[in-house]
Amino acid sequence: MSVQTILWNGTPIAFLPGDTIASALSRAGITEFGLRQTALPAAIFCGIGQCQNCLVSIEGIGVAEACLTLCDAAQSVRSLSDHRLTESAHD
């Protein structure tokens, strides 16, 4: 069985079937998902999508909660702070 991965800011991160993006990142030791507009770290807080503290940018989908979104092989996921920096470079 081959290991499936998502791309987190360009780095491959392994995931298990049924993993959310947040659980795969947490298992890989990634607990901060970038910076929010308040300059505080974005991370898992409630784990049920209510707080929206774990928002990430998913290629082809847009902004979504990492705690609710299931991993999909070869999915490209970026932190919102990284996404905003990339977009501003193209403006």
Short mmCIF file of the C-alpha atoms (twelve columns), coordinates in Angstrom:
data_MODEL
# 
_entry.id   MODEL 
# 
loop_
_atom_site.group_PDB 
_atom_site.id 
_atom_site.type_symbol 
_atom_site.label_atom_id 
_atom_site.label_alt_id 
_atom_site.label_comp_id 
_atom_site.label_asym_id 
_atom_site.label_seq_id 
_atom_site.Cartn_x 
_atom_site.Cartn_y 
_atom_site.Cartn_z 
_atom_site.pdbx_PDB_model_num 
ATOM 1  C CA . MET A 1  0.000   0.000  0.000  1 
ATOM 2  C CA . SER A 2  1.451   3.364  -1.004 1 
ATOM 3  C CA . VAL A 3  1.470   6.354  1.288  1 
ATOM 4  C CA . GLN A 4  -0.911  9.105  0.237  1 
ATOM 5  C CA . THR A 5  0.087   12.714 0.745  1 
ATOM 6  C CA . ILE A 6  -1.254  16.215 0.626  1 
ATOM 7  C CA . LEU A 7  0.994   19.194 -0.055 1 
ATOM 8  C CA . TRP A 8  1.226   21.660 2.827  1 
ATOM 9  C CA . ASN A 9  2.799   24.889 1.581  1 
ATOM 10 C CA . GLY A 10 4.622   22.712 -0.958 1 
ATOM 11 C CA . THR A 11 5.800   20.024 1.510  1 
ATOM 12 C CA . PRO A 12 4.357   16.480 1.240  1 
ATOM 13 C CA . ILE A 13 2.471   15.387 4.370  1 
ATOM 14 C CA . ALA A 14 1.293   11.761 4.743  1 
ATOM 15 C CA . PHE A 15 -2.290  11.053 5.703  1 
ATOM 16 C CA . LEU A 16 -4.402  8.038  6.634  1 
ATOM 17 C CA . PRO A 17 -7.792  7.250  5.061  1 
ATOM 18 C CA . GLY A 18 -10.444 9.367  6.764  1 
ATOM 19 C CA . ASP A 19 -7.985  12.000 8.022  1 
ATOM 20 C CA . THR A 20 -8.960  15.624 7.966  1 
ATOM 21 C CA . ILE A 21 -6.336  18.131 6.897  1 
ATOM 22 C CA . ALA A 22 -6.000  19.222 10.533 1 
ATOM 23 C CA . SER A 23 -5.436  15.674 11.798 1 
ATOM 24 C CA . ALA A 24 -2.814  14.925 9.123  1 
ATOM 25 C CA . LEU A 25 -0.977  18.169 9.878  1 
ATOM 26 C CA . SER A 26 -1.143  17.539 13.628 1 
ATOM 27 C CA . ARG A 27 0.216   14.004 13.219 1 
ATOM 28 C CA . ALA A 28 3.108   15.503 11.232 1 
ATOM 29 C CA . GLY A 29 3.863   17.863 14.128 1 
ATOM 30 C CA . ILE A 30 2.365   20.950 12.471 1 
ATOM 31 C CA . THR A 31 0.193   22.700 15.035 1 
ATOM 32 C CA . GLU A 32 0.113   26.229 13.616 1 
ATOM 33 C CA . PHE A 33 -1.523  26.753 10.254 1 
ATOM 34 C CA . GLY A 34 -0.193  30.244 9.585  1 
ATOM 35 C CA . LEU A 35 -1.135  33.625 10.988 1 
ATOM 36 C CA . ARG A 36 -4.627  35.048 11.188 1 
ATOM 37 C CA . GLN A 37 -5.277  38.669 10.245 1 
ATOM 38 C CA . THR A 38 -4.871  39.497 13.936 1 
ATOM 39 C CA . ALA A 39 -1.259  38.182 13.726 1 
ATOM 40 C CA . LEU A 40 -2.168  35.356 16.139 1 
ATOM 41 C CA . PRO A 41 -1.438  31.774 15.052 1 
ATOM 42 C CA . ALA A 42 -4.163  29.895 13.210 1 
ATOM 43 C CA . ALA A 43 -4.596  26.419 14.720 1 
ATOM 44 C CA . ILE A 44 -7.124  23.798 15.773 1 
ATOM 45 C CA . PHE A 45 -9.307  25.123 18.554 1 
ATOM 46 C CA . CYS A 46 -12.807 23.657 18.589 1 
ATOM 47 C CA . GLY A 47 -12.324 20.857 16.054 1 
ATOM 48 C CA . ILE A 48 -15.914 21.137 14.774 1 
ATOM 49 C CA . GLY A 49 -15.717 24.133 12.431 1 
ATOM 50 C CA . GLN A 50 -17.475 26.626 14.696 1 
ATOM 51 C CA . CYS A 51 -14.516 28.869 15.545 1 
ATOM 52 C CA . GLN A 52 -12.968 28.896 12.040 1 
ATOM 53 C CA . ASN A 53 -9.540  29.243 13.634 1 
ATOM 54 C CA . CYS A 54 -8.123  26.525 11.351 1 
ATOM 55 C CA . LEU A 55 -8.957  28.091 7.979  1 
ATOM 56 C CA . VAL A 56 -6.640  27.105 5.130  1 
ATOM 57 C CA . SER A 57 -6.591  27.664 1.377  1 
ATOM 58 C CA . ILE A 58 -7.190  24.534 -0.722 1 
ATOM 59 C CA . GLU A 59 -6.363  24.616 -4.419 1 
ATOM 60 C CA . GLY A 60 -9.529  24.194 -6.470 1 
ATOM 61 C CA . ILE A 61 -11.795 24.662 -3.436 1 
ATOM 62 C CA . GLY A 62 -10.838 27.944 -1.769 1 
ATOM 63 C CA . VAL A 63 -10.873 28.714 1.939  1 
ATOM 64 C CA . ALA A 64 -12.092 25.879 4.182  1 
ATOM 65 C CA . GLU A 65 -11.851 24.598 7.750  1 
ATOM 66 C CA . ALA A 66 -8.924  22.177 8.099  1 
ATOM 67 C CA . CYS A 67 -10.749 20.363 10.930 1 
ATOM 68 C CA . LEU A 68 -13.705 19.476 8.666  1 
ATOM 69 C CA . THR A 69 -12.068 18.904 5.279  1 
ATOM 70 C CA . LEU A 70 -10.995 15.369 4.443  1 
ATOM 71 C CA . CYS A 71 -7.596  14.853 2.849  1 
ATOM 72 C CA . ASP A 72 -7.511  13.963 -0.825 1 
ATOM 73 C CA . ALA A 73 -4.394  12.584 -2.531 1 
ATOM 74 C CA . ALA A 74 -2.129  15.248 -4.049 1 
ATOM 75 C CA . GLN A 75 -4.320  18.030 -2.609 1 
ATOM 76 C CA . SER A 76 -2.446  21.338 -2.379 1 
ATOM 77 C CA . VAL A 77 -3.151  23.165 0.880  1 
ATOM 78 C CA . ARG A 78 -1.632  26.477 1.955  1 
ATOM 79 C CA . SER A 79 -1.807  28.577 5.072  1 
ATOM 80 C CA . LEU A 80 -3.927  31.684 4.615  1 
ATOM 81 C CA . SER A 81 -0.968  33.884 5.508  1 
ATOM 82 C CA . ASP A 82 1.095   32.156 2.780  1 
ATOM 83 C CA . HIS A 83 -1.870  32.373 0.371  1 
ATOM 84 C CA . ARG A 84 -2.243  36.120 0.989  1 
ATOM 85 C CA . LEU A 85 1.485   36.669 0.431  1 
ATOM 86 C CA . THR A 86 1.342   34.725 -2.854 1 
ATOM 87 C CA . GLU A 87 -1.717  36.640 -4.055 1 
ATOM 88 C CA . SER A 88 -0.225  40.026 -3.180 1 
ATOM 89 C CA . ALA A 89 2.902   39.150 -5.161 1 
ATOM 90 C CA . HIS A 90 0.707   38.669 -8.236 1 
ATOM 91 C CA . ASP A 91 -1.201  41.956 -7.826 1 
# 
